[in-house]
């Protein structure tokens, strides 16, 4: 499954959402939200964690195994 980490401006909390918008959890910090999303991906058999910055752009994206990385590094 894929998860988004995004800040809710109304509450000031960082939220973990399933791709599609379903709220899973809320956290005080971005690091806690990212850690939760990563753990959920690992337990769920892999996926992608996408972290959105305060500017509304993707700040960071991480593919969790065994899901295949859509853009693997060359080398």
NUVOZA-236701 format. One record per residue: residue in one letter; residue number from 1; x, y, z of N, C-alpha, C in turn. Coordinates in Angstrom, 1 decimal, always signed. Example, Ala and Ser with C-alpha at 12.3 -4.5 7.8 and 13.67 -1.06 7.14 Angstrom:
<rest=a nr=1 n_u=+13.2 n_v=-5.7 n_w=+7.8 ca_u=+12.3 ca_v=-4.5 ca_w=+7.8 c_u=+13.2 c_v=-3.3 c_w=+7.8>
<rest=s nr=2 n_u=+12.8 n_v=-2.2 n_w=+7.1 ca_u=+13.7 ca_v=-1.1 ca_w=+7.1 c_u=+12.9 c_v=+0.0 c_w=+7.9>
END
This chain:
<rest=x nr=1 n_u=+0.8 n_v=-1.2 n_w=+0.0 ca_u=+0.0 ca_v=+0.0 ca_w=+0.0 c_u=+0.9 c_v=+1.2 c_w=+0.0>
<rest=x nr=2 n_u=+0.4 n_v=+2.3 n_w=-0.5 ca_u=+1.1 ca_v=+3.6 ca_w=-0.6 c_u=+0.5 c_v=+4.5 c_w=+0.5>
<rest=x nr=3 n_u=+1.4 n_v=+5.3 n_w=+1.1 ca_u=+1.0 ca_v=+6.2 ca_w=+2.1 c_u=+1.5 c_v=+7.6 c_w=+1.8>
<rest=x nr=4 n_u=+0.7 n_v=+8.6 n_w=+2.2 ca_u=+1.1 ca_v=+10.0 ca_w=+2.1 c_u=+1.4 c_v=+10.5 c_w=+3.5>
<rest=x nr=5 n_u=+2.4 n_v=+11.4 n_w=+3.7 ca_u=+2.6 ca_v=+12.1 ca_w=+5.0 c_u=+2.4 c_v=+13.6 c_w=+4.6>
<rest=x nr=6 n_u=+1.5 n_v=+14.2 n_w=+5.2 ca_u=+1.1 ca_v=+15.6 ca_w=+4.9 c_u=+0.7 c_v=+16.4 c_w=+6.1>
<rest=x nr=7 n_u=+1.0 n_v=+17.6 n_w=+6.2 ca_u=+0.6 ca_v=+18.5 ca_w=+7.3 c_u=-0.8 c_v=+19.0 c_w=+7.1>
<rest=x nr=8 n_u=-1.6 n_v=+18.9 n_w=+8.1 ca_u=-3.0 ca_v=+19.4 ca_w=+8.1 c_u=-2.9 c_v=+20.8 c_w=+8.7>
<rest=x nr=9 n_u=-3.2 n_v=+21.9 n_w=+7.9 ca_u=-3.0 ca_v=+23.2 ca_w=+8.4 c_u=-4.1 c_v=+23.6 c_w=+9.4>
<rest=x nr=10 n_u=-5.2 n_v=+22.9 n_w=+9.4 ca_u=-6.3 ca_v=+23.2 ca_w=+10.4 c_u=-5.9 c_v=+22.7 c_w=+11.8>
<rest=x nr=11 n_u=-5.2 n_v=+21.6 n_w=+11.9 ca_u=-4.9 ca_v=+21.0 ca_w=+13.2 c_u=-3.4 c_v=+21.2 c_w=+13.6>
<rest=x nr=12 n_u=-2.6 n_v=+21.5 n_w=+12.6 ca_u=-1.1 ca_v=+21.6 ca_w=+12.8 c_u=-0.4 c_v=+20.3 c_w=+13.0>
<rest=x nr=13 n_u=-1.2 n_v=+19.2 n_w=+12.8 ca_u=-0.6 ca_v=+17.8 ca_w=+12.9 c_u=-0.2 c_v=+17.3 c_w=+11.6>
<rest=x nr=14 n_u=+0.8 n_v=+16.4 n_w=+11.6 ca_u=+1.2 ca_v=+15.6 ca_w=+10.4 c_u=+0.4 c_v=+14.4 c_w=+10.3>
<rest=x nr=15 n_u=-0.2 n_v=+14.2 n_w=+9.2 ca_u=-1.1 ca_v=+13.0 ca_w=+9.0 c_u=-0.6 c_v=+12.0 c_w=+8.1>
<rest=x nr=16 n_u=-0.9 n_v=+10.7 n_w=+8.4 ca_u=-0.5 ca_v=+9.6 ca_w=+7.5 c_u=-1.8 c_v=+9.2 c_w=+6.9>
<rest=x nr=17 n_u=-1.8 n_v=+9.2 n_w=+5.5 ca_u=-3.1 ca_v=+8.9 ca_w=+4.8 c_u=-2.7 c_v=+7.8 c_w=+3.8>
<rest=x nr=18 n_u=-3.7 n_v=+7.0 n_w=+3.5 ca_u=-3.6 ca_v=+6.0 ca_w=+2.4 c_u=-3.8 c_v=+6.8 c_w=+1.1>
<rest=x nr=19 n_u=-3.1 n_v=+6.3 n_w=+0.1 ca_u=-3.3 ca_v=+6.9 ca_w=-1.2 c_u=-4.8 c_v=+6.8 c_w=-1.5>
<rest=x nr=20 n_u=-5.4 n_v=+7.9 n_w=-1.7 ca_u=-6.8 ca_v=+8.0 ca_w=-1.9 c_u=-7.5 c_v=+8.9 c_w=-0.9>
<rest=x nr=21 n_u=-6.7 n_v=+9.2 n_w=+0.2 ca_u=-7.2 ca_v=+10.2 ca_w=+1.1 c_u=-7.7 c_v=+9.7 c_w=+2.5>
<rest=x nr=22 n_u=-7.7 n_v=+8.4 n_w=+2.7 ca_u=-8.3 ca_v=+7.9 ca_w=+4.0 c_u=-7.2 c_v=+8.1 c_w=+5.1>
<rest=x nr=23 n_u=-7.6 n_v=+8.9 n_w=+6.1 ca_u=-6.8 ca_v=+9.2 ca_w=+7.3 c_u=-6.5 c_v=+7.9 c_w=+8.1>
<rest=x nr=24 n_u=-5.2 n_v=+7.7 n_w=+8.4 ca_u=-4.8 ca_v=+6.5 ca_w=+9.1 c_u=-4.3 c_v=+6.9 c_w=+10.5>
<rest=x nr=25 n_u=-3.5 n_v=+8.0 n_w=+10.7 ca_u=-3.1 ca_v=+8.5 ca_w=+12.0 c_u=-2.6 c_v=+9.9 c_w=+11.9>
<rest=x nr=26 n_u=-2.4 n_v=+10.5 n_w=+13.1 ca_u=-1.9 ca_v=+11.9 ca_w=+13.1 c_u=-0.8 c_v=+11.9 c_w=+14.1>
<rest=x nr=27 n_u=+0.2 n_v=+12.8 n_w=+13.9 ca_u=+1.4 ca_v=+12.9 ca_w=+14.7 c_u=+1.8 c_v=+14.4 c_w=+14.9>
<rest=x nr=28 n_u=+2.6 n_v=+14.6 n_w=+16.0 ca_u=+3.0 ca_v=+16.0 ca_w=+16.3 c_u=+4.1 c_v=+16.4 c_w=+15.4>
<rest=x nr=29 n_u=+5.0 n_v=+15.5 n_w=+14.9 ca_u=+6.1 ca_v=+15.8 ca_w=+14.0 c_u=+6.1 c_v=+15.0 c_w=+12.7>
<rest=x nr=30 n_u=+6.8 n_v=+15.6 n_w=+11.7 ca_u=+6.9 ca_v=+14.9 ca_w=+10.4 c_u=+7.6 c_v=+13.6 c_w=+10.6>
<rest=x nr=31 n_u=+8.7 n_v=+13.6 n_w=+11.4 ca_u=+9.5 ca_v=+12.4 ca_w=+11.6 c_u=+8.7 c_v=+11.3 c_w=+12.2>
<rest=x nr=32 n_u=+7.8 n_v=+11.6 n_w=+13.1 ca_u=+7.0 ca_v=+10.5 ca_w=+13.7 c_u=+6.0 c_v=+10.0 c_w=+12.7>
<rest=x nr=33 n_u=+5.4 n_v=+10.9 n_w=+11.9 ca_u=+4.5 ca_v=+10.5 ca_w=+10.9 c_u=+5.2 c_v=+9.6 c_w=+9.8>
<rest=x nr=34 n_u=+6.4 n_v=+10.0 n_w=+9.4 ca_u=+7.1 ca_v=+9.2 ca_w=+8.4 c_u=+7.4 c_v=+7.8 c_w=+8.9>
<rest=x nr=35 n_u=+7.9 n_v=+7.8 n_w=+10.2 ca_u=+8.2 ca_v=+6.5 ca_w=+10.8 c_u=+7.0 c_v=+5.6 c_w=+10.8>
<rest=x nr=36 n_u=+5.9 n_v=+6.1 n_w=+11.2 ca_u=+4.6 ca_v=+5.3 ca_w=+11.2 c_u=+4.3 c_v=+4.8 c_w=+9.9>
<rest=x nr=37 n_u=+4.3 n_v=+5.7 n_w=+8.9 ca_u=+4.0 ca_v=+5.3 ca_w=+7.5 c_u=+4.9 c_v=+4.2 c_w=+7.0>
<rest=x nr=38 n_u=+6.2 n_v=+4.4 n_w=+7.3 ca_u=+7.2 ca_v=+3.4 ca_w=+6.9 c_u=+6.9 c_v=+2.0 c_w=+7.5>
<rest=x nr=39 n_u=+6.6 n_v=+2.0 n_w=+8.8 ca_u=+6.3 ca_v=+0.8 ca_w=+9.5 c_u=+5.1 c_v=+0.1 c_w=+8.9>
<rest=x nr=40 n_u=+4.1 n_v=+0.9 n_w=+8.6 ca_u=+2.8 ca_v=+0.3 ca_w=+8.1 c_u=+3.1 c_v=-0.3 c_w=+6.7>
<rest=x nr=41 n_u=+4.0 n_v=+0.4 n_w=+5.9 ca_u=+4.4 ca_v=-0.2 ca_w=+4.6 c_u=+5.1 c_v=-1.5 c_w=+4.8>
<rest=x nr=42 n_u=+6.0 n_v=-1.6 n_w=+5.7 ca_u=+6.8 ca_v=-2.8 ca_w=+5.9 c_u=+5.9 c_v=-3.9 c_w=+6.4>
<rest=x nr=43 n_u=+5.0 n_v=-3.7 n_w=+7.3 ca_u=+4.1 ca_v=-4.7 ca_w=+7.8 c_u=+3.1 c_v=-5.1 c_w=+6.7>
<rest=x nr=44 n_u=+2.8 n_v=-4.2 n_w=+5.8 ca_u=+1.7 ca_v=-4.5 ca_w=+4.8 c_u=+2.3 c_v=-5.1 c_w=+3.5>
<rest=x nr=45 n_u=+3.6 n_v=-5.4 n_w=+3.5 ca_u=+4.1 ca_v=-6.1 ca_w=+2.3 c_u=+4.7 c_v=-5.1 c_w=+1.3>
<rest=x nr=46 n_u=+5.1 n_v=-3.9 n_w=+1.7 ca_u=+5.7 ca_v=-3.0 ca_w=+0.8 c_u=+4.8 c_v=-1.9 c_w=+0.3>
<rest=x nr=47 n_u=+5.4 n_v=-0.9 n_w=-0.3 ca_u=+4.6 ca_v=+0.2 ca_w=-0.9 c_u=+5.5 c_v=+1.4 c_w=-1.0>
<rest=x nr=48 n_u=+4.9 n_v=+2.5 n_w=-1.1 ca_u=+5.6 ca_v=+3.7 ca_w=-1.2 c_u=+5.2 c_v=+4.8 c_w=-0.2>
<rest=x nr=49 n_u=+6.1 n_v=+5.5 n_w=+0.4 ca_u=+5.8 ca_v=+6.5 ca_w=+1.3 c_u=+6.2 c_v=+7.9 c_w=+0.6>
<rest=x nr=50 n_u=+5.2 n_v=+8.7 n_w=+0.5 ca_u=+5.4 ca_v=+10.0 ca_w=-0.1 c_u=+5.2 c_v=+11.1 c_w=+0.9>
<rest=x nr=51 n_u=+6.3 n_v=+11.9 n_w=+1.1 ca_u=+6.2 ca_v=+13.0 ca_w=+2.1 c_u=+6.0 c_v=+14.3 c_w=+1.4>
<rest=x nr=52 n_u=+5.0 n_v=+15.1 n_w=+1.7 ca_u=+4.7 ca_v=+16.3 ca_w=+1.1 c_u=+5.2 c_v=+17.5 c_w=+2.0>
<rest=x nr=53 n_u=+5.9 n_v=+18.4 n_w=+1.4 ca_u=+6.4 ca_v=+19.6 ca_w=+2.2 c_u=+5.3 c_v=+20.6 c_w=+2.4>
<rest=x nr=54 n_u=+5.6 n_v=+21.6 n_w=+3.2 ca_u=+4.7 ca_v=+22.7 ca_w=+3.5 c_u=+4.3 c_v=+23.5 c_w=+2.3>
<rest=x nr=55 n_u=+5.2 n_v=+23.5 n_w=+1.3 ca_u=+4.9 ca_v=+24.2 ca_w=+0.0 c_u=+4.0 c_v=+23.5 c_w=-0.9>
<rest=x nr=56 n_u=+3.6 n_v=+22.3 n_w=-0.5 ca_u=+2.6 ca_v=+21.5 ca_w=-1.4 c_u=+3.3 c_v=+20.7 c_w=-2.4>
<rest=x nr=57 n_u=+4.7 n_v=+20.6 n_w=-2.4 ca_u=+5.4 ca_v=+19.8 ca_w=-3.3 c_u=+5.9 c_v=+18.5 c_w=-2.6>
<rest=x nr=58 n_u=+6.2 n_v=+17.5 n_w=-3.4 ca_u=+6.8 ca_v=+16.3 ca_w=-2.9 c_u=+8.2 c_v=+16.6 c_w=-2.4>
<rest=x nr=59 n_u=+8.4 n_v=+16.3 n_w=-1.1 ca_u=+9.7 ca_v=+16.6 ca_w=-0.5 c_u=+10.6 c_v=+15.3 c_w=-0.5>
<rest=x nr=60 n_u=+9.9 n_v=+14.2 n_w=-0.4 ca_u=+10.7 ca_v=+12.9 ca_w=-0.3 c_u=+9.8 c_v=+11.8 c_w=-0.6>
<rest=x nr=61 n_u=+10.4 n_v=+10.8 n_w=-1.3 ca_u=+9.6 ca_v=+9.6 ca_w=-1.6 c_u=+10.5 c_v=+8.4 c_w=-1.4>
<rest=x nr=62 n_u=+9.9 n_v=+7.3 n_w=-0.8 ca_u=+10.7 ca_v=+6.1 ca_w=-0.5 c_u=+9.9 c_v=+4.9 c_w=-0.8>
<rest=x nr=63 n_u=+10.5 n_v=+4.0 n_w=-1.6 ca_u=+9.9 ca_v=+2.7 ca_w=-1.9 c_u=+10.3 c_v=+1.7 c_w=-0.9>
<rest=x nr=64 n_u=+9.3 n_v=+1.0 n_w=-0.3 ca_u=+9.6 ca_v=+0.0 ca_w=+0.7 c_u=+9.5 c_v=-1.4 c_w=+0.1>
<rest=x nr=65 n_u=+10.5 n_v=-2.2 n_w=+0.3 ca_u=+10.4 ca_v=-3.6 ca_w=-0.3 c_u=+9.3 c_v=-4.4 c_w=+0.3>
<rest=x nr=66 n_u=+8.8 n_v=-5.3 n_w=-0.5 ca_u=+9.2 ca_v=-5.8 ca_w=-1.7 c_u=+8.7 c_v=-5.1 c_w=-3.0>
<rest=x nr=67 n_u=+8.0 n_v=-4.0 n_w=-2.8 ca_u=+7.5 ca_v=-3.3 ca_w=-4.0 c_u=+8.7 c_v=-2.8 c_w=-4.8>
<rest=x nr=68 n_u=+8.6 n_v=-2.8 n_w=-6.1 ca_u=+9.7 ca_v=-2.4 ca_w=-7.0 c_u=+9.7 c_v=-0.9 c_w=-7.1>
<rest=x nr=69 n_u=+10.9 n_v=-0.4 n_w=-7.1 ca_u=+11.1 ca_v=+1.1 ca_w=-7.2 c_u=+10.8 c_v=+1.5 c_w=-8.7>
<rest=x nr=70 n_u=+9.9 n_v=+2.4 n_w=-8.9 ca_u=+9.6 ca_v=+2.8 ca_w=-10.3 c_u=+10.7 c_v=+3.6 c_w=-11.0>
<rest=x nr=71 n_u=+11.6 n_v=+4.1 n_w=-10.2 ca_u=+12.7 ca_v=+4.9 ca_w=-10.7 c_u=+14.0 c_v=+4.5 c_w=-10.0>
<rest=x nr=72 n_u=+14.5 n_v=+3.2 n_w=-10.3 ca_u=+15.7 ca_v=+2.8 ca_w=-9.6 c_u=+16.9 c_v=+3.6 c_w=-10.0>
<rest=x nr=73 n_u=+17.9 n_v=+3.7 n_w=-9.1 ca_u=+19.1 ca_v=+4.4 ca_w=-9.5 c_u=+19.9 c_v=+3.6 c_w=-10.5>
<rest=x nr=74 n_u=+20.5 n_v=+4.4 n_w=-11.4 ca_u=+21.3 ca_v=+3.7 ca_w=-12.4 c_u=+22.7 c_v=+3.4 c_w=-11.9>
<rest=x nr=75 n_u=+23.3 n_v=+2.4 n_w=-12.4 ca_u=+24.7 ca_v=+2.2 ca_w=-11.9 c_u=+25.1 c_v=+0.8 c_w=-12.0>
END
